[in-house]
Amino acid sequence: MRYKDTQKALSDGHRQFIFTASPGEPVNVLAWGPSWVRFKDPYNTYPISTNMKMFSMLVEGIYTEKSPEASGQ
């Protein structure tokens, strides 16, 4: 994702993103500021803190769970 798109998604209230290394697993944002992000991914025991630019490179987009009704099944 782009840096500004990530900041906008966070300010809009989104807290789960698609992780580049594992598209099926969400990354959960625990806290964030204008230039930093603290998140938890499925592979690490402890939360990770990084800058916003690095976090933007690690995620592909906003994670949305698909319900069975949405898929038509």
mmCIF file of the N, C-alpha and C atoms, coordinates in Angstrom:
data_MODEL
# 
_entry.id   MODEL 
# 
loop_
_atom_site.group_PDB 
_atom_site.id 
_atom_site.type_symbol 
_atom_site.label_atom_id 
_atom_site.label_alt_id 
_atom_site.label_comp_id 
_atom_site.label_asym_id 
_atom_site.label_entity_id 
_atom_site.label_seq_id 
_atom_site.pdbx_PDB_ins_code 
_atom_site.Cartn_x 
_atom_site.Cartn_y 
_atom_site.Cartn_z 
_atom_site.occupancy 
_atom_site.B_iso_or_equiv 
_atom_site.pdbx_formal_charge 
_atom_site.auth_seq_id 
_atom_site.auth_comp_id 
_atom_site.auth_asym_id 
_atom_site.auth_atom_id 
_atom_site.pdbx_PDB_model_num 
ATOM 1   N N  . MET A 1 1  ? 0.840   -1.181  0.000  1.00 0.00 ? 1  MET A N  1 
ATOM 2   C CA . MET A 1 1  ? 0.000   0.000   0.000  1.00 0.00 ? 1  MET A CA 1 
ATOM 3   C C  . MET A 1 1  ? 0.880   1.236   0.000  1.00 0.00 ? 1  MET A C  1 
ATOM 4   N N  . ARG A 1 2  ? 0.313   2.328   -0.417 1.00 0.00 ? 2  ARG A N  1 
ATOM 5   C CA . ARG A 1 2  ? 1.052   3.585   -0.352 1.00 0.00 ? 2  ARG A CA 1 
ATOM 6   C C  . ARG A 1 2  ? 0.960   4.158   1.059  1.00 0.00 ? 2  ARG A C  1 
ATOM 7   N N  . TYR A 1 3  ? 1.953   4.910   1.425  1.00 0.00 ? 3  TYR A N  1 
ATOM 8   C CA . TYR A 1 3  ? 2.071   5.515   2.749  1.00 0.00 ? 3  TYR A CA 1 
ATOM 9   C C  . TYR A 1 3  ? 0.807   6.297   3.138  1.00 0.00 ? 3  TYR A C  1 
ATOM 10  N N  . LYS A 1 4  ? 0.375   7.186   2.272  1.00 0.00 ? 4  LYS A N  1 
ATOM 11  C CA . LYS A 1 4  ? -0.797  8.031   2.555  1.00 0.00 ? 4  LYS A CA 1 
ATOM 12  C C  . LYS A 1 4  ? -2.078  7.197   2.633  1.00 0.00 ? 4  LYS A C  1 
ATOM 13  N N  . ASP A 1 5  ? -2.183  6.148   1.812  1.00 0.00 ? 5  ASP A N  1 
ATOM 14  C CA . ASP A 1 5  ? -3.359  5.273   1.850  1.00 0.00 ? 5  ASP A CA 1 
ATOM 15  C C  . ASP A 1 5  ? -3.420  4.514   3.171  1.00 0.00 ? 5  ASP A C  1 
ATOM 16  N N  . THR A 1 6  ? -2.262  4.097   3.664  1.00 0.00 ? 6  THR A N  1 
ATOM 17  C CA . THR A 1 6  ? -2.206  3.388   4.944  1.00 0.00 ? 6  THR A CA 1 
ATOM 18  C C  . THR A 1 6  ? -2.625  4.311   6.077  1.00 0.00 ? 6  THR A C  1 
ATOM 19  N N  . GLN A 1 7  ? -2.108  5.521   6.091  1.00 0.00 ? 7  GLN A N  1 
ATOM 20  C CA . GLN A 1 7  ? -2.492  6.485   7.126  1.00 0.00 ? 7  GLN A CA 1 
ATOM 21  C C  . GLN A 1 7  ? -3.987  6.784   7.073  1.00 0.00 ? 7  GLN A C  1 
ATOM 22  N N  . LYS A 1 8  ? -4.540  6.929   5.891  1.00 0.00 ? 8  LYS A N  1 
ATOM 23  C CA . LYS A 1 8  ? -5.975  7.212   5.756  1.00 0.00 ? 8  LYS A CA 1 
ATOM 24  C C  . LYS A 1 8  ? -6.808  6.035   6.252  1.00 0.00 ? 8  LYS A C  1 
ATOM 25  N N  . ALA A 1 9  ? -6.403  4.813   5.904  1.00 0.00 ? 9  ALA A N  1 
ATOM 26  C CA . ALA A 1 9  ? -7.140  3.623   6.358  1.00 0.00 ? 9  ALA A CA 1 
ATOM 27  C C  . ALA A 1 9  ? -7.124  3.534   7.887  1.00 0.00 ? 9  ALA A C  1 
ATOM 28  N N  . LEU A 1 10 ? -5.989  3.823   8.499  1.00 0.00 ? 10 LEU A N  1 
ATOM 29  C CA . LEU A 1 10 ? -5.901  3.794   9.956  1.00 0.00 ? 10 LEU A CA 1 
ATOM 30  C C  . LEU A 1 10 ? -6.766  4.884   10.578 1.00 0.00 ? 10 LEU A C  1 
ATOM 31  N N  . SER A 1 11 ? -6.742  6.072   9.998  1.00 0.00 ? 11 SER A N  1 
ATOM 32  C CA . SER A 1 11 ? -7.553  7.157   10.558 1.00 0.00 ? 11 SER A CA 1 
ATOM 33  C C  . SER A 1 11 ? -9.046  6.906   10.348 1.00 0.00 ? 11 SER A C  1 
ATOM 34  N N  . ASP A 1 12 ? -9.398  6.116   9.329  1.00 0.00 ? 12 ASP A N  1 
ATOM 35  C CA . ASP A 1 12 ? -10.798 5.743   9.094  1.00 0.00 ? 12 ASP A CA 1 
ATOM 36  C C  . ASP A 1 12 ? -11.268 4.622   10.019 1.00 0.00 ? 12 ASP A C  1 
ATOM 37  N N  . GLY A 1 13 ? -10.344 4.045   10.800 1.00 0.00 ? 13 GLY A N  1 
ATOM 38  C CA . GLY A 1 13 ? -10.730 3.030   11.781 1.00 0.00 ? 13 GLY A CA 1 
ATOM 39  C C  . GLY A 1 13 ? -10.387 1.600   11.415 1.00 0.00 ? 13 GLY A C  1 
ATOM 40  N N  . HIS A 1 14 ? -9.746  1.368   10.288 1.00 0.00 ? 14 HIS A N  1 
ATOM 41  C CA . HIS A 1 14 ? -9.369  0.000   9.907  1.00 0.00 ? 14 HIS A CA 1 
ATOM 42  C C  . HIS A 1 14 ? -8.180  -0.451  10.751 1.00 0.00 ? 14 HIS A C  1 
ATOM 43  N N  . ARG A 1 15 ? -8.261  -1.667  11.293 1.00 0.00 ? 15 ARG A N  1 
ATOM 44  C CA . ARG A 1 15 ? -7.190  -2.168  12.144 1.00 0.00 ? 15 ARG A CA 1 
ATOM 45  C C  . ARG A 1 15 ? -6.645  -3.528  11.690 1.00 0.00 ? 15 ARG A C  1 
ATOM 46  N N  . GLN A 1 16 ? -7.171  -4.079  10.604 1.00 0.00 ? 16 GLN A N  1 
ATOM 47  C CA . GLN A 1 16 ? -6.658  -5.338  10.069 1.00 0.00 ? 16 GLN A CA 1 
ATOM 48  C C  . GLN A 1 16 ? -6.264  -5.125  8.612  1.00 0.00 ? 16 GLN A C  1 
ATOM 49  N N  . PHE A 1 17 ? -5.055  -5.606  8.277  1.00 0.00 ? 17 PHE A N  1 
ATOM 50  C CA . PHE A 1 17 ? -4.515  -5.436  6.936  1.00 0.00 ? 17 PHE A CA 1 
ATOM 51  C C  . PHE A 1 17 ? -4.041  -6.771  6.401  1.00 0.00 ? 17 PHE A C  1 
ATOM 52  N N  . ILE A 1 18 ? -3.918  -6.876  5.082  1.00 0.00 ? 18 ILE A N  1 
ATOM 53  C CA . ILE A 1 18 ? -3.432  -8.100  4.431  1.00 0.00 ? 18 ILE A CA 1 
ATOM 54  C C  . ILE A 1 18 ? -1.909  -8.073  4.460  1.00 0.00 ? 18 ILE A C  1 
ATOM 55  N N  . PHE A 1 19 ? -1.318  -9.085  5.056  1.00 0.00 ? 19 PHE A N  1 
ATOM 56  C CA . PHE A 1 19 ? 0.133   -9.199  5.203  1.00 0.00 ? 19 PHE A CA 1 
ATOM 57  C C  . PHE A 1 19 ? 0.730   -9.717  3.897  1.00 0.00 ? 19 PHE A C  1 
ATOM 58  N N  . THR A 1 20 ? 1.742   -9.063  3.370  1.00 0.00 ? 20 THR A N  1 
ATOM 59  C CA . THR A 1 20 ? 2.361   -9.447  2.100  1.00 0.00 ? 20 THR A CA 1 
ATOM 60  C C  . THR A 1 20 ? 2.902   -10.870 2.138  1.00 0.00 ? 20 THR A C  1 
ATOM 61  N N  . ALA A 1 21 ? 3.512   -11.266 3.254  1.00 0.00 ? 21 ALA A N  1 
ATOM 62  C CA . ALA A 1 21 ? 4.125   -12.591 3.356  1.00 0.00 ? 21 ALA A CA 1 
ATOM 63  C C  . ALA A 1 21 ? 3.087   -13.706 3.438  1.00 0.00 ? 21 ALA A C  1 
ATOM 64  N N  . SER A 1 22 ? 1.887   -13.402 3.883  1.00 0.00 ? 22 SER A N  1 
ATOM 65  C CA . SER A 1 22 ? 0.847   -14.411 4.041  1.00 0.00 ? 22 SER A CA 1 
ATOM 66  C C  . SER A 1 22 ? -0.515  -13.775 3.786  1.00 0.00 ? 22 SER A C  1 
ATOM 67  N N  . PRO A 1 23 ? -0.965  -13.723 2.531  1.00 0.00 ? 23 PRO A N  1 
ATOM 68  C CA . PRO A 1 23 ? -2.203  -13.021 2.189  1.00 0.00 ? 23 PRO A CA 1 
ATOM 69  C C  . PRO A 1 23 ? -3.463  -13.512 2.904  1.00 0.00 ? 23 PRO A C  1 
ATOM 70  N N  . GLY A 1 24 ? -3.488  -14.740 3.368  1.00 0.00 ? 24 GLY A N  1 
ATOM 71  C CA . GLY A 1 24 ? -4.680  -15.255 4.038  1.00 0.00 ? 24 GLY A CA 1 
ATOM 72  C C  . GLY A 1 24 ? -4.800  -14.858 5.491  1.00 0.00 ? 24 GLY A C  1 
ATOM 73  N N  . GLU A 1 25 ? -3.720  -14.375 6.088  1.00 0.00 ? 25 GLU A N  1 
ATOM 74  C CA . GLU A 1 25 ? -3.702  -14.040 7.506  1.00 0.00 ? 25 GLU A CA 1 
ATOM 75  C C  . GLU A 1 25 ? -3.677  -12.529 7.703  1.00 0.00 ? 25 GLU A C  1 
ATOM 76  N N  . PRO A 1 26 ? -4.543  -12.000 8.580  1.00 0.00 ? 26 PRO A N  1 
ATOM 77  C CA . PRO A 1 26 ? -4.532  -10.550 8.804  1.00 0.00 ? 26 PRO A CA 1 
ATOM 78  C C  . PRO A 1 26 ? -3.435  -10.125 9.778  1.00 0.00 ? 26 PRO A C  1 
ATOM 79  N N  . VAL A 1 27 ? -3.007  -8.889  9.625  1.00 0.00 ? 27 VAL A N  1 
ATOM 80  C CA . VAL A 1 27 ? -2.111  -8.232  10.569 1.00 0.00 ? 27 VAL A CA 1 
ATOM 81  C C  . VAL A 1 27 ? -2.996  -7.313  11.394 1.00 0.00 ? 27 VAL A C  1 
ATOM 82  N N  . ASN A 1 28 ? -2.914  -7.412  12.717 1.00 0.00 ? 28 ASN A N  1 
ATOM 83  C CA . ASN A 1 28 ? -3.732  -6.594  13.597 1.00 0.00 ? 28 ASN A CA 1 
ATOM 84  C C  . ASN A 1 28 ? -2.932  -5.414  14.118 1.00 0.00 ? 28 ASN A C  1 
ATOM 85  N N  . VAL A 1 29 ? -3.400  -4.207  13.873 1.00 0.00 ? 29 VAL A N  1 
ATOM 86  C CA . VAL A 1 29 ? -2.736  -3.001  14.372 1.00 0.00 ? 29 VAL A CA 1 
ATOM 87  C C  . VAL A 1 29 ? -3.188  -2.780  15.806 1.00 0.00 ? 29 VAL A C  1 
ATOM 88  N N  . LEU A 1 30 ? -2.218  -2.717  16.724 1.00 0.00 ? 30 LEU A N  1 
ATOM 89  C CA . LEU A 1 30 ? -2.516  -2.521  18.136 1.00 0.00 ? 30 LEU A CA 1 
ATOM 90  C C  . LEU A 1 30 ? -2.553  -1.042  18.505 1.00 0.00 ? 30 LEU A C  1 
ATOM 91  N N  . ALA A 1 31 ? -1.637  -0.270  17.927 1.00 0.00 ? 31 ALA A N  1 
ATOM 92  C CA . ALA A 1 31 ? -1.562  1.174   18.177 1.00 0.00 ? 31 ALA A CA 1 
ATOM 93  C C  . ALA A 1 31 ? -0.844  1.818   17.004 1.00 0.00 ? 31 ALA A C  1 
ATOM 94  N N  . TRP A 1 32 ? -1.076  3.113   16.815 1.00 0.00 ? 32 TRP A N  1 
ATOM 95  C CA . TRP A 1 32 ? -0.410  3.799   15.715 1.00 0.00 ? 32 TRP A CA 1 
ATOM 96  C C  . TRP A 1 32 ? -0.372  5.295   15.981 1.00 0.00 ? 32 TRP A C  1 
ATOM 97  N N  . GLY A 1 33 ? 0.571   5.944   15.334 1.00 0.00 ? 33 GLY A N  1 
ATOM 98  C CA . GLY A 1 33 ? 0.717   7.391   15.403 1.00 0.00 ? 33 GLY A CA 1 
ATOM 99  C C  . GLY A 1 33 ? 0.983   7.901   14.001 1.00 0.00 ? 33 GLY A C  1 
ATOM 100 N N  . PRO A 1 34 ? 1.264   9.193   13.837 1.00 0.00 ? 34 PRO A N  1 
ATOM 101 C CA . PRO A 1 34 ? 1.482   9.741   12.497 1.00 0.00 ? 34 PRO A CA 1 
ATOM 102 C C  . PRO A 1 34 ? 2.647   9.098   11.740 1.00 0.00 ? 34 PRO A C  1 
ATOM 103 N N  . SER A 1 35 ? 3.663   8.624   12.467 1.00 0.00 ? 35 SER A N  1 
ATOM 104 C CA . SER A 1 35 ? 4.837   8.077   11.773 1.00 0.00 ? 35 SER A CA 1 
ATOM 105 C C  . SER A 1 35 ? 5.226   6.679   12.238 1.00 0.00 ? 35 SER A C  1 
ATOM 106 N N  . TRP A 1 36 ? 4.458   6.038   13.099 1.00 0.00 ? 36 TRP A N  1 
ATOM 107 C CA . TRP A 1 36 ? 4.808   4.713   13.612 1.00 0.00 ? 36 TRP A CA 1 
ATOM 108 C C  . TRP A 1 36 ? 3.573   3.814   13.704 1.00 0.00 ? 36 TRP A C  1 
ATOM 109 N N  . VAL A 1 37 ? 3.830   2.503   13.754 1.00 0.00 ? 37 VAL A N  1 
ATOM 110 C CA . VAL A 1 37 ? 2.755   1.506   13.873 1.00 0.00 ? 37 VAL A CA 1 
ATOM 111 C C  . VAL A 1 37 ? 3.251   0.374   14.768 1.00 0.00 ? 37 VAL A C  1 
ATOM 112 N N  . ARG A 1 38 ? 2.391   -0.108  15.651 1.00 0.00 ? 38 ARG A N  1 
ATOM 113 C CA . ARG A 1 38 ? 2.669   -1.307  16.450 1.00 0.00 ? 38 ARG A CA 1 
ATOM 114 C C  . ARG A 1 38 ? 1.627   -2.333  16.039 1.00 0.00 ? 38 ARG A C  1 
ATOM 115 N N  . PHE A 1 39 ? 2.105   -3.498  15.582 1.00 0.00 ? 39 PHE A N  1 
ATOM 116 C CA . PHE A 1 39 ? 1.171   -4.503  15.058 1.00 0.00 ? 39 PHE A CA 1 
ATOM 117 C C  . PHE A 1 39 ? 1.566   -5.891  15.503 1.00 0.00 ? 39 PHE A C  1 
ATOM 118 N N  . LYS A 1 40 ? 0.627   -6.812  15.354 1.00 0.00 ? 40 LYS A N  1 
ATOM 119 C CA . LYS A 1 40 ? 0.831   -8.221  15.693 1.00 0.00 ? 40 LYS A CA 1 
ATOM 120 C C  . LYS A 1 40 ? 0.491   -9.042  14.468 1.00 0.00 ? 40 LYS A C  1 
ATOM 121 N N  . ASP A 1 41 ? 1.415   -9.906  14.059 1.00 0.00 ? 41 ASP A N  1 
ATOM 122 C CA . ASP A 1 41 ? 1.123   -10.801 12.943 1.00 0.00 ? 41 ASP A CA 1 
ATOM 123 C C  . ASP A 1 41 ? 1.055   -12.234 13.466 1.00 0.00 ? 41 ASP A C  1 
ATOM 124 N N  . PRO A 1 42 ? 0.518   -13.153 12.685 1.00 0.00 ? 42 PRO A N  1 
ATOM 125 C CA . PRO A 1 42 ? 0.325   -14.531 13.153 1.00 0.00 ? 42 PRO A CA 1 
ATOM 126 C C  . PRO A 1 42 ? 1.621   -15.294 13.420 1.00 0.00 ? 42 PRO A C  1 
ATOM 127 N N  . TYR A 1 43 ? 2.760   -14.812 12.909 1.00 0.00 ? 43 TYR A N  1 
ATOM 128 C CA . TYR A 1 43 ? 4.005   -15.562 13.013 1.00 0.00 ? 43 TYR A CA 1 
ATOM 129 C C  . TYR A 1 43 ? 4.885   -15.161 14.188 1.00 0.00 ? 43 TYR A C  1 
ATOM 130 N N  . ASN A 1 44 ? 4.622   -14.044 14.816 1.00 0.00 ? 44 ASN A N  1 
ATOM 131 C CA . ASN A 1 44 ? 5.465   -13.563 15.902 1.00 0.00 ? 44 ASN A CA 1 
ATOM 132 C C  . ASN A 1 44 ? 4.718   -13.558 17.222 1.00 0.00 ? 44 ASN A C  1 
ATOM 133 N N  . THR A 1 45 ? 5.412   -13.949 18.270 1.00 0.00 ? 45 THR A N  1 
ATOM 134 C CA . THR A 1 45 ? 4.815   -13.990 19.595 1.00 0.00 ? 45 THR A CA 1 
ATOM 135 C C  . THR A 1 45 ? 4.587   -12.591 20.140 1.00 0.00 ? 45 THR A C  1 
ATOM 136 N N  . TYR A 1 46 ? 5.527   -11.705 19.883 1.00 0.00 ? 46 TYR A N  1 
ATOM 137 C CA . TYR A 1 46 ? 5.462   -10.352 20.430 1.00 0.00 ? 46 TYR A CA 1 
ATOM 138 C C  . TYR A 1 46 ? 5.078   -9.338  19.365 1.00 0.00 ? 46 TYR A C  1 
ATOM 139 N N  . PRO A 1 47 ? 4.458   -8.233  19.776 1.00 0.00 ? 47 PRO A N  1 
ATOM 140 C CA . PRO A 1 47 ? 4.121   -7.171  18.813 1.00 0.00 ? 47 PRO A CA 1 
ATOM 141 C C  . PRO A 1 47 ? 5.375   -6.555  18.194 1.00 0.00 ? 47 PRO A C  1 
ATOM 142 N N  . ILE A 1 48 ? 5.234   -6.020  17.014 1.00 0.00 ? 48 ILE A N  1 
ATOM 143 C CA . ILE A 1 48 ? 6.329   -5.395  16.279 1.00 0.00 ? 48 ILE A CA 1 
ATOM 144 C C  . ILE A 1 48 ? 6.030   -3.907  16.156 1.00 0.00 ? 48 ILE A C  1 
ATOM 145 N N  . SER A 1 49 ? 7.023   -3.074  16.423 1.00 0.00 ? 49 SER A N  1 
ATOM 146 C CA . SER A 1 49 ? 6.895   -1.631  16.220 1.00 0.00 ? 49 SER A CA 1 
ATOM 147 C C  . SER A 1 49 ? 7.793   -1.238  15.059 1.00 0.00 ? 49 SER A C  1 
ATOM 148 N N  . THR A 1 50 ? 7.260   -0.433  14.158 1.00 0.00 ? 50 THR A N  1 
ATOM 149 C CA . THR A 1 50 ? 8.023   0.015   13.002 1.00 0.00 ? 50 THR A CA 1 
ATOM 150 C C  . THR A 1 50 ? 7.509   1.376   12.552 1.00 0.00 ? 50 THR A C  1 
ATOM 151 N N  . ASN A 1 51 ? 8.187   1.962   11.589 1.00 0.00 ? 51 ASN A N  1 
ATOM 152 C CA . ASN A 1 51 ? 7.693   3.242   11.083 1.00 0.00 ? 51 ASN A CA 1 
ATOM 153 C C  . ASN A 1 51 ? 6.595   3.000   10.045 1.00 0.00 ? 51 ASN A C  1 
ATOM 154 N N  . MET A 1 52 ? 5.849   4.037   9.767  1.00 0.00 ? 52 MET A N  1 
ATOM 155 C CA . MET A 1 52 ? 4.688   3.932   8.874  1.00 0.00 ? 52 MET A CA 1 
ATOM 156 C C  . MET A 1 52 ? 5.092   3.512   7.456  1.00 0.00 ? 52 MET A C  1 
ATOM 157 N N  . LYS A 1 53 ? 6.220   3.994   6.983  1.00 0.00 ? 53 LYS A N  1 
ATOM 158 C CA . LYS A 1 53 ? 6.659   3.670   5.622  1.00 0.00 ? 53 LYS A CA 1 
ATOM 159 C C  . LYS A 1 53 ? 6.955   2.178   5.489  1.00 0.00 ? 53 LYS A C  1 
ATOM 160 N N  . MET A 1 54 ? 7.650   1.603   6.476  1.00 0.00 ? 54 MET A N  1 
ATOM 161 C CA . MET A 1 54 ? 7.960   0.166   6.433  1.00 0.00 ? 54 MET A CA 1 
ATOM 162 C C  . MET A 1 54 ? 6.680   -0.659  6.545  1.00 0.00 ? 54 MET A C  1 
ATOM 163 N N  . PHE A 1 55 ? 5.768   -0.264  7.421  1.00 0.00 ? 55 PHE A N  1 
ATOM 164 C CA . PHE A 1 55 ? 4.508   -0.980  7.561  1.00 0.00 ? 55 PHE A CA 1 
ATOM 165 C C  . PHE A 1 55 ? 3.726   -0.950  6.248  1.00 0.00 ? 55 PHE A C  1 
ATOM 166 N N  . SER A 1 56 ? 3.733   0.187   5.570  1.00 0.00 ? 56 SER A N  1 
ATOM 167 C CA . SER A 1 56 ? 3.027   0.310   4.287  1.00 0.00 ? 56 SER A CA 1 
ATOM 168 C C  . SER A 1 56 ? 3.585   -0.652  3.252  1.00 0.00 ? 56 SER A C  1 
ATOM 169 N N  . MET A 1 57 ? 4.886   -0.923  3.308  1.00 0.00 ? 57 MET A N  1 
ATOM 170 C CA . MET A 1 57 ? 5.493   -1.869  2.367  1.00 0.00 ? 57 MET A CA 1 
ATOM 171 C C  . MET A 1 57 ? 5.167   -3.313  2.730  1.00 0.00 ? 57 MET A C  1 
ATOM 172 N N  . LEU A 1 58 ? 4.847   -3.588  3.998  1.00 0.00 ? 58 LEU A N  1 
ATOM 173 C CA . LEU A 1 58 ? 4.557   -4.949  4.448  1.00 0.00 ? 58 LEU A CA 1 
ATOM 174 C C  . LEU A 1 58 ? 3.121   -5.393  4.183  1.00 0.00 ? 58 LEU A C  1 
ATOM 175 N N  . VAL A 1 59 ? 2.226   -4.454  3.922  1.00 0.00 ? 59 VAL A N  1 
ATOM 176 C CA . VAL A 1 59 ? 0.820   -4.810  3.740  1.00 0.00 ? 59 VAL A CA 1 
ATOM 177 C C  . VAL A 1 59 ? 0.355   -4.509  2.319  1.00 0.00 ? 59 VAL A C  1 
ATOM 178 N N  . GLU A 1 60 ? -0.615  -5.304  1.860  1.00 0.00 ? 60 GLU A N  1 
ATOM 179 C CA . GLU A 1 60 ? -1.131  -5.164  0.494  1.00 0.00 ? 60 GLU A CA 1 
ATOM 180 C C  . GLU A 1 60 ? -2.439  -4.401  0.439  1.00 0.00 ? 60 GLU A C  1 
ATOM 181 N N  . GLY A 1 61 ? -3.199  -4.404  1.511  1.00 0.00 ? 61 GLY A N  1 
ATOM 182 C CA . GLY A 1 61 ? -4.489  -3.738  1.511  1.00 0.00 ? 61 GLY A CA 1 
ATOM 183 C C  . GLY A 1 61 ? -5.215  -3.977  2.817  1.00 0.00 ? 61 GLY A C  1 
ATOM 184 N N  . ILE A 1 62 ? -6.451  -3.536  2.873  1.00 0.00 ? 62 ILE A N  1 
ATOM 185 C CA . ILE A 1 62 ? -7.275  -3.693  4.064  1.00 0.00 ? 62 ILE A CA 1 
ATOM 186 C C  . ILE A 1 62 ? -7.881  -5.093  4.059  1.00 0.00 ? 62 ILE A C  1 
ATOM 187 N N  . TYR A 1 63 ? -7.803  -5.782  5.193  1.00 0.00 ? 63 TYR A N  1 
ATOM 188 C CA . TYR A 1 63 ? -8.345  -7.130  5.326  1.00 0.00 ? 63 TYR A CA 1 
ATOM 189 C C  . TYR A 1 63 ? -9.843  -7.050  5.597  1.00 0.00 ? 63 TYR A C  1 
ATOM 190 N N  . THR A 1 64 ? -10.620 -7.796  4.836  1.00 0.00 ? 64 THR A N  1 
ATOM 191 C CA . THR A 1 64 ? -12.063 -7.909  5.075  1.00 0.00 ? 64 THR A CA 1 
ATOM 192 C C  . THR A 1 64 ? -12.424 -9.378  5.073  1.00 0.00 ? 64 THR A C  1 
ATOM 193 N N  . GLU A 1 65 ? -13.169 -9.790  6.088  1.00 0.00 ? 65 GLU A N  1 
ATOM 194 C CA . GLU A 1 65 ? -13.609 -11.174 6.149  1.00 0.00 ? 65 GLU A CA 1 
ATOM 195 C C  . GLU A 1 65 ? -14.803 -11.351 5.227  1.00 0.00 ? 65 GLU A C  1 
ATOM 196 N N  . LYS A 1 66 ? -14.795 -12.395 4.448  1.00 0.00 ? 66 LYS A N  1 
ATOM 197 C CA . LYS A 1 66 ? -15.908 -12.681 3.551  1.00 0.00 ? 66 LYS A CA 1 
ATOM 198 C C  . LYS A 1 66 ? -16.858 -13.637 4.265  1.00 0.00 ? 66 LYS A C  1 
ATOM 199 N N  . SER A 1 67 ? -18.094 -13.227 4.360  1.00 0.00 ? 67 SER A N  1 
ATOM 200 C CA . SER A 1 67 ? -19.086 -14.080 4.992  1.00 0.00 ? 67 SER A CA 1 
ATOM 201 C C  . SER A 1 67 ? -19.659 -15.040 3.947  1.00 0.00 ? 67 SER A C  1 
ATOM 202 N N  . PRO A 1 68 ? -20.226 -16.173 4.364  1.00 0.00 ? 68 PRO A N  1 
ATOM 203 C CA . PRO A 1 68 ? -20.819 -17.113 3.407  1.00 0.00 ? 68 PRO A CA 1 
ATOM 204 C C  . PRO A 1 68 ? -21.926 -16.477 2.569  1.00 0.00 ? 68 PRO A C  1 
ATOM 205 N N  . GLU A 1 69 ? -22.673 -15.515 3.134  1.00 0.00 ? 69 GLU A N  1 
ATOM 206 C CA . GLU A 1 69 ? -23.748 -14.859 2.388  1.00 0.00 ? 69 GLU A CA 1 
ATOM 207 C C  . GLU A 1 69 ? -23.184 -14.022 1.246  1.00 0.00 ? 69 GLU A C  1 
ATOM 208 N N  . ALA A 1 70 ? -22.016 -13.410 1.462  1.00 0.00 ? 70 ALA A N  1 
ATOM 209 C CA . ALA A 1 70 ? -21.414 -12.557 0.446  1.00 0.00 ? 70 ALA A CA 1 
ATOM 210 C C  . ALA A 1 70 ? -20.926 -13.372 -0.753 1.00 0.00 ? 70 ALA A C  1 
ATOM 211 N N  . SER A 1 71 ? -20.516 -14.610 -0.532 1.00 0.00 ? 71 SER A N  1 
ATOM 212 C CA . SER A 1 71 ? -19.996 -15.414 -1.633 1.00 0.00 ? 71 SER A CA 1 
ATOM 213 C C  . SER A 1 71 ? -21.101 -16.136 -2.397 1.00 0.00 ? 71 SER A C  1 
ATOM 214 N N  . GLY A 1 72 ? -22.337 -16.063 -1.900 1.00 0.00 ? 72 GLY A N  1 
ATOM 215 C CA . GLY A 1 72 ? -23.450 -16.682 -2.601 1.00 0.00 ? 72 GLY A CA 1 
ATOM 216 C C  . GLY A 1 72 ? -23.654 -18.144 -2.267 1.00 0.00 ? 72 GLY A C  1 
ATOM 217 N N  . GLN A 1 73 ? -22.996 -18.648 -1.222 1.00 0.00 ? 73 GLN A N  1 
ATOM 218 C CA . GLN A 1 73 ? -23.150 -20.060 -0.858 1.00 0.00 ? 73 GLN A CA 1 
ATOM 219 C C  . GLN A 1 73 ? -24.183 -20.222 0.231  1.00 0.00 ? 73 GLN A C  1 
# 
